[in-house]
Amino acid sequence: MLCVLDCRCINLEKNHGISRYTYEIIRNAPKDVKQYLILLADKKNFNVLAQAFGEIREIIKIKSSFLHPFENIEIPNALKKIQEKTKEKIAYFSPSFSSPPIVDKRIKKYITIHDLMHLDFYSSLKNKIYYSTLVRYYVNTAVYVFTVSNYSKEKIIKYYDNSEKVKVIYPGIDINTFRKLRDEEIERFKGMYSYLPEKFFLFIGNNKKHKNFSYAYELYKSLKRFYPAHKFVSNVWDNESDKEIVRLEKLDDNLLCFLYNRCEAFLYPSLYEGFGLPPLEALACGAKVIASKCASLPEVLGEYAIYIDVYKSPEENIFEVIKKLNKQNHEFEVVKQYVSKFSWQVLSRKIFDFIFS
């Protein structure tokens, strides 16, 4: 059997979210699996994928970009051609909530639903129609629906039932990239990133409402009374006149690792997460993490974060936060052992075990 995997979402310049998830599944696939994988690419990432995944059986370019309406015609046609050409049984895996309506019952279908944010948090008539029709069809016709946390599993079962086919497999973390830096590495990175302040709180995310940037910034301003020398470093901002914000125009894994290592604390007051990879990366680098109690975050971060109720004002939380920030940290080796259970290799192996079983 061959597995055709939709990889049009991969963007190595902004490799986070679904892009990172898909990339790591392929990169960490066992060698004896890679020879049975066929990747679907578009014109934007075909050459990048060809360079990144030399051991893959084949990479096929299609015209439709990720989430383009024409994918609903083009992907089924591509699967039909692959089937006719190879004479093999075909499995199709979409690593996102989008999966074209494949009516050929000979093709086994698999899908990942990371969360149901667009029903729970960004609910609109358009979203309700899409998720009650197309996504319901994807779930009902899939052999298995993969998801990234028990929180997301409960949501999927709530909306679609099908509890027996929903499988929780946690995403991973690259502990070679996100790690506690040695002193000499810190000094080298200080020279590379000399524009960064010596003392700072950190927020990494985007300006979507659920990421709750405004709360992180207000929390920083409350913390500022106790940490007057500290700045606020972020790749998001909404106040151009505030000189306390150090704005990150570009962000790569090396810089991110350095930021996690150097920050006083990583602020992550998110209102909704299917998983929540950034605070886990921060823990892996030895950072203190201040996170909301919302959604999957307590499941993922366990006892190793400082939790706040983001439905209270930052001022209502501040004294409890200060108290916990000043307490002795968990031993880093204990945190490191906890974080190590989140493995891209394990994720990839488990997914392909389900597909090829």
Helices and strands as residue ranges (DSSP letters): E 2-6, G 12-14, H 18-27, H 31-34, E 37-41, H 46-52, E 58-61, H 71-86, E 90-94, E 108-112, H 117-120, H 125-141, E 144-147, H 150-160, G 163-165, E 166-168, H 183-192, E 200-203, G 209-211, H 213-223, E 231-234, E 245-247, H 253-262, E 266-268, H 277-284, E 289-292, H 297-301, G 302-304, E 306-308, H 314-325, H 332-339, H 344-356
